[in-house]
Amino acid sequence: MIKNKKVILVLFSLLALAVLALAPLIGMETISFNSILNPNLDNIKRDIFWRIRVPRVLIAFISGSALAISGMTFQSMFRNSLATPFTLGVSSGAAFGAALYVKVGILFSILGVAGQTVFAFLGALISIVIIYVLSKIKKGFSVGTMLLAGVAINFFFSSFILFIQFISDFTQSFSIMRWLMGGFEIVGYSDIYNILPFILVGSTIIIFLSTELNLLALGEDIAISRGVSLSKIKNILFFATSLMVSGVISVVGPIGFVGMMVPHISRLIIGADHRYLVFLNIIFGGAFLVLCDTLSRVLIAPVEIPVGVITALLGGPFFIWLLIKSSNNNQVI
């Protein structure tokens, strides 16, 4: 087993580059590099490659990275492998905001940010505020309280999403239902440009707070003794994760379990030091979701399976395994 963390990061970086290079080509008919690289050729395959396949792979990688480090952040904050944006209700809140935007049907943008992204971010913030208030009512910020509150918030926002579907017309209802399954059916690079600032800001904040995450993972008492302001750091981390999760969900839908599986596997590979763990999650999370999306394209081609279905099929058994493992060991992460 490789113990040098920098070597592990290099190896996974090379693996991720290979995935990024090969994924757009999988499922395409024979295509020459000349037809791909020569912009003067009027080639349909070239357009498909550069305007559909490459953007799809890039947004899958970006989304996987964002979901992975968001899950890592929550797991470290609450010292529990089951704590993710999906299980804590943040994803469902963002999904509700985006679904409400579809129902309202008013197109707008704020400072270049699409209205659906704004609604998703507000939905994520609302869910976080509700969870925070519920945990304070219970006079503690315990992991058990947070997880139970997250389950309640998931049901709450899921009910609202179903209600929105019920009162929507057929086109809106189908659009919301298909979007809730998650997918990367985009054309061009505009969606990437829309969410990239959210991902860059959120991930930068988390990278700079990797030392604080190490202390939080050891316990709140230890973190306080080392001078960490719990409320301030948690609020900043909540903001960073909400920013990334809402940006991803507003474009590709609520893709679950990536933020649970990738951080746990990464921790087993490289250890719990967040100075390295955060970068492995970025690399591994992106490559993992690209592979899931590739599988969704080719499994029953020419029909595409929504990538959210693939991650759920993988994540469901993984969730049960983590639940049993945590119960047997009385261990959080």
C-alpha positions as CSV (number, residue, x, y, z in Angstrom):
1,M,0.0,0.0,0.0
2,I,1.3,3.5,-1.0
3,K,1.8,5.6,2.1
4,N,3.2,8.7,0.4
5,K,0.2,11.0,0.2
6,K,1.7,13.2,-2.6
7,V,2.3,10.1,-4.7
8,I,-1.3,9.0,-4.2
9,L,-2.5,12.5,-5.4
10,V,-0.3,12.3,-8.5
11,L,-1.5,8.8,-9.4
12,F,-5.1,9.8,-9.0
13,S,-4.5,13.0,-11.0
14,L,-3.1,10.9,-13.9
15,L,-6.1,8.6,-13.6
16,A,-8.5,11.5,-13.7
17,L,-6.8,12.9,-16.8
18,A,-7.1,9.6,-18.5
19,V,-10.8,9.5,-17.6
20,L,-11.3,13.0,-18.9
21,A,-9.5,12.2,-22.2
22,L,-11.2,8.9,-22.9
23,A,-14.8,9.5,-21.6
24,P,-15.9,11.8,-24.5
25,L,-14.8,9.2,-27.0
26,I,-16.6,6.2,-25.5
27,G,-19.8,5.4,-27.4
28,M,-18.8,7.4,-30.5
29,E,-18.3,5.9,-33.9
30,T,-14.8,5.8,-35.3
31,I,-13.5,9.4,-35.5
32,S,-10.1,10.7,-36.6
33,F,-8.1,13.3,-34.6
34,N,-8.0,15.4,-37.8
35,S,-11.8,15.8,-37.8
36,I,-11.8,16.7,-34.1
37,L,-9.0,19.2,-34.1
38,N,-9.4,20.9,-37.5
39,P,-12.0,23.8,-37.0
40,N,-12.2,24.4,-40.7
41,L,-13.9,21.0,-41.4
42,D,-17.6,21.0,-41.4
43,N,-17.9,17.8,-39.5
44,I,-21.0,16.7,-37.6
45,K,-18.9,14.3,-35.4
46,R,-16.6,17.2,-34.5
47,D,-19.5,19.4,-33.4
48,I,-20.9,16.5,-31.3
49,F,-17.5,16.0,-29.7
50,W,-16.8,19.6,-28.9
51,R,-20.3,20.9,-28.2
52,I,-21.9,18.0,-26.5
53,R,-19.4,15.3,-25.3
54,V,-16.6,17.5,-24.0
55,P,-19.0,19.9,-22.1
56,R,-20.8,17.0,-20.6
57,V,-17.6,15.4,-19.3
58,L,-16.4,18.7,-17.9
59,I,-19.6,19.5,-16.1
60,A,-19.8,16.0,-14.7
61,F,-16.2,16.3,-13.4
62,I,-16.9,19.7,-11.8
63,S,-20.2,18.5,-10.3
64,G,-18.6,15.4,-8.9
65,S,-15.7,17.4,-7.3
66,A,-18.1,19.9,-5.7
67,L,-20.4,17.2,-4.3
68,A,-17.5,15.2,-3.0
69,I,-15.8,18.0,-1.0
70,S,-19.2,19.2,0.2
71,G,-19.9,15.7,1.6
72,M,-16.3,15.6,3.1
73,T,-17.0,18.9,4.8
74,F,-20.2,17.8,6.4
75,Q,-18.7,14.5,7.5
76,S,-15.8,16.3,9.2
77,M,-18.0,18.9,10.8
78,F,-20.4,16.4,12.4
79,R,-17.9,13.5,12.6
80,N,-20.3,11.2,10.9
81,S,-20.0,9.3,7.6
82,L,-23.7,9.6,7.0
83,A,-23.7,13.4,7.1
84,T,-23.9,14.8,3.5
85,P,-25.7,17.6,1.7
86,F,-28.1,14.9,0.5
87,T,-29.0,13.4,3.9
88,L,-29.0,16.7,5.8
89,G,-31.7,18.2,3.5
90,V,-29.5,20.8,1.7
91,S,-29.9,19.1,-1.7
92,S,-33.7,18.8,-1.3
93,G,-33.9,22.4,-0.3
94,A,-31.9,23.4,-3.4
95,A,-34.1,21.1,-5.5
96,F,-37.2,22.7,-4.2
97,G,-35.9,26.2,-5.1
98,A,-35.0,25.1,-8.6
99,A,-38.4,23.3,-9.1
100,L,-40.2,26.4,-7.9
101,Y,-38.3,28.5,-10.4
102,V,-39.5,26.1,-13.2
103,K,-43.1,26.5,-12.0
104,V,-42.9,30.3,-11.8
105,G,-41.6,30.4,-15.3
106,I,-40.1,33.9,-15.1
107,L,-36.7,34.1,-16.7
108,F,-34.2,36.4,-15.1
109,S,-30.6,36.7,-13.9
110,I,-28.8,38.7,-11.2
111,L,-25.3,39.9,-12.0
112,G,-25.0,37.2,-14.7
113,V,-26.2,34.5,-12.3
114,A,-29.2,32.5,-13.7
115,G,-32.4,32.7,-11.8
116,Q,-32.6,29.0,-11.3
117,T,-29.3,29.1,-9.5
118,V,-30.5,31.9,-7.3
119,F,-33.6,30.0,-6.4
120,A,-31.6,26.8,-5.7
121,F,-29.2,28.7,-3.5
122,L,-32.0,30.3,-1.5
123,G,-33.7,26.9,-1.1
124,A,-30.4,25.4,0.2
125,L,-30.0,28.3,2.7
126,I,-33.6,27.9,3.9
127,S,-33.0,24.2,4.6
128,I,-29.8,25.0,6.5
129,V,-31.5,27.6,8.6
130,I,-34.3,25.2,9.5
131,I,-31.9,22.4,10.5
132,Y,-29.8,24.9,12.5
133,V,-32.9,26.2,14.4
134,L,-34.2,22.7,15.1
135,S,-30.8,21.6,16.5
136,K,-30.7,24.7,18.7
137,I,-34.2,24.0,20.0
138,K,-32.8,20.6,21.1
139,K,-30.1,22.5,23.0
140,G,-27.2,21.0,21.1
141,F,-25.6,20.7,17.7
142,S,-25.4,16.9,18.1
143,V,-25.0,14.6,15.1
144,G,-28.1,12.6,15.8
145,T,-30.2,15.8,15.9
146,M,-28.7,17.0,12.7
147,L,-29.4,13.7,10.8
148,L,-32.9,13.5,12.1
149,A,-33.6,17.1,11.2
150,G,-32.1,16.4,7.7
151,V,-34.5,13.5,7.2
152,A,-37.5,15.7,8.2
153,I,-36.3,18.4,5.9
154,N,-36.0,16.0,3.0
155,F,-39.6,14.8,3.5
156,F,-40.8,18.4,3.9
157,F,-39.2,19.7,0.7
158,S,-40.0,16.5,-1.2
159,S,-43.7,17.1,-0.4
160,F,-43.5,20.6,-1.7
161,I,-41.8,19.4,-4.9
162,L,-44.6,16.9,-5.4
163,F,-47.2,19.6,-4.8
164,I,-45.5,21.8,-7.4
165,Q,-45.6,18.9,-9.9
166,F,-49.3,18.4,-9.2
167,I,-50.3,21.9,-9.9
168,S,-48.0,22.2,-13.0
169,D,-49.0,21.6,-16.5
170,F,-47.7,18.5,-18.4
171,T,-44.6,20.2,-19.8
172,Q,-43.5,21.7,-16.5
173,S,-44.3,18.5,-14.6
174,F,-42.2,16.4,-17.0
175,S,-39.4,18.9,-16.9
176,I,-39.3,18.8,-13.1
177,M,-39.5,15.0,-12.9
178,R,-36.7,14.5,-15.5
179,W,-34.6,17.1,-13.8
180,L,-35.0,15.5,-10.4
181,M,-33.4,12.3,-11.8
182,G,-30.2,14.2,-12.5
183,G,-28.3,14.4,-15.8
184,F,-25.7,16.2,-17.9
185,E,-27.6,16.7,-21.1
186,I,-26.2,20.1,-21.9
187,V,-25.1,21.8,-25.2
188,G,-22.2,24.2,-25.2
189,Y,-20.3,25.6,-22.2
190,S,-22.7,28.3,-20.9
191,D,-23.9,26.1,-18.0
192,I,-20.3,25.4,-17.0
193,Y,-19.5,29.1,-16.9
194,N,-22.6,29.7,-14.7
195,I,-21.7,27.2,-12.0
196,L,-17.9,27.4,-12.1
197,P,-17.6,30.6,-10.0
198,F,-19.7,29.0,-7.2
199,I,-17.5,25.9,-7.3
200,L,-14.3,27.9,-7.3
201,V,-15.4,30.1,-4.4
202,G,-16.7,27.3,-2.3
203,S,-13.8,24.9,-2.8
204,T,-11.3,27.7,-2.2
205,I,-12.9,28.4,1.2
206,I,-12.8,24.8,2.2
207,I,-9.2,24.3,1.1
208,F,-8.1,27.3,3.2
209,L,-10.1,25.9,6.2
210,S,-8.6,22.4,5.9
211,T,-6.7,22.8,9.2
212,E,-9.9,23.8,11.0
213,L,-11.6,20.7,9.5
214,N,-8.9,18.6,10.9
215,L,-9.6,20.0,14.4
216,L,-13.4,19.7,14.0
217,A,-13.0,16.0,13.0
218,L,-11.1,15.4,16.2
219,G,-13.9,16.9,18.3
220,E,-15.4,20.3,19.2
221,D,-13.6,20.5,22.5
222,I,-10.2,20.0,20.9
223,A,-11.1,22.6,18.2
224,I,-12.2,25.1,20.9
225,S,-9.0,24.5,22.8
226,R,-7.0,25.3,19.7
227,G,-8.8,28.6,19.2
228,V,-11.3,27.7,16.6
229,S,-14.5,29.8,16.7
230,L,-17.1,27.0,16.1
231,S,-20.0,29.2,15.2
232,K,-18.0,31.3,12.8
233,I,-16.3,28.4,11.1
234,K,-19.4,26.3,10.8
235,N,-21.3,29.3,9.3
236,I,-18.6,29.8,6.7
237,L,-18.5,26.1,5.8
238,F,-22.2,26.0,5.6
239,F,-22.1,28.9,3.2
240,A,-19.4,27.4,1.1
241,T,-21.1,24.0,0.8
242,S,-24.5,25.6,0.1
243,L,-22.9,27.7,-2.7
244,M,-21.5,24.7,-4.4
245,V,-24.5,22.3,-3.9
246,S,-27.0,24.9,-5.1
247,G,-24.9,25.7,-8.2
248,V,-24.6,22.1,-9.1
249,I,-28.2,21.2,-8.5
250,S,-29.6,24.2,-10.3
251,V,-28.0,22.9,-13.5
252,V,-27.8,19.1,-13.3
253,G,-30.4,18.2,-10.7
254,P,-30.1,16.5,-7.3
255,I,-27.5,13.8,-7.7
256,G,-27.3,11.8,-4.5
257,F,-24.8,9.7,-2.7
258,V,-21.6,11.1,-4.4
259,G,-21.0,13.2,-1.3
260,M,-21.3,10.1,0.8
261,M,-19.3,7.4,-1.1
262,V,-16.4,9.4,-2.4
263,P,-15.2,11.1,0.9
264,H,-15.4,7.8,2.8
265,I,-13.4,5.9,0.1
266,S,-10.9,8.8,-0.2
267,R,-10.4,8.7,3.6
268,L,-9.6,5.0,3.4
269,I,-7.1,5.7,0.7
270,I,-5.2,8.7,1.9
271,G,-6.2,9.1,5.5
272,A,-8.0,11.8,7.4
273,D,-5.7,14.8,7.0
274,H,-7.8,17.3,5.1
275,R,-4.8,19.1,3.7
276,Y,-4.5,16.1,1.3
277,L,-8.1,14.7,1.6
278,V,-9.7,17.7,0.1
279,F,-7.6,17.4,-3.1
280,L,-8.2,13.7,-3.4
281,N,-11.9,14.3,-3.1
282,I,-11.8,16.9,-5.9
283,I,-9.9,14.5,-8.2
284,F,-11.6,11.3,-7.3
285,G,-15.1,12.8,-7.0
286,G,-14.9,14.3,-10.5
287,A,-13.5,11.1,-12.1
288,F,-16.1,9.0,-10.2
289,L,-19.1,11.0,-11.5
290,V,-17.7,11.1,-15.1
291,L,-17.5,7.3,-15.0
292,C,-21.0,7.0,-13.6
293,D,-22.2,9.3,-16.5
294,T,-20.3,7.3,-19.0
295,L,-22.0,4.1,-17.7
296,S,-25.4,5.8,-17.9
297,R,-24.8,6.5,-21.6
298,V,-23.6,3.1,-22.7
299,L,-25.4,0.6,-20.4
300,I,-28.5,0.4,-22.5
301,A,-27.5,2.5,-25.4
302,P,-28.9,4.3,-27.4
303,V,-31.2,5.0,-24.4
304,E,-29.6,7.0,-21.6
305,I,-30.2,6.3,-17.9
306,P,-30.3,9.4,-15.7
307,V,-27.0,9.5,-13.9
308,G,-28.9,10.1,-10.6
309,V,-30.3,6.6,-11.0
310,I,-26.8,5.1,-11.4
311,T,-25.4,6.9,-8.3
312,A,-28.5,5.8,-6.3
313,L,-28.0,2.2,-7.3
314,L,-24.4,2.4,-6.1
315,G,-25.1,4.6,-3.1
316,G,-28.0,2.7,-1.6
317,P,-26.1,-0.5,-0.6
318,F,-23.1,1.7,0.4
319,F,-25.4,3.7,2.7
320,I,-26.6,0.5,4.4
321,W,-23.1,-0.8,4.8
322,L,-22.0,2.5,6.4
323,L,-25.0,2.4,8.7
324,I,-24.2,-1.1,9.9
325,K,-20.5,-0.3,10.2
326,S,-21.1,2.8,12.2
327,S,-23.6,1.0,14.5
328,N,-21.2,-1.9,15.2
329,N,-18.2,0.3,15.9
330,N,-20.0,3.1,17.6
331,Q,-17.8,5.2,15.4
332,V,-18.7,8.4,13.5
333,I,-16.0,8.6,10.8
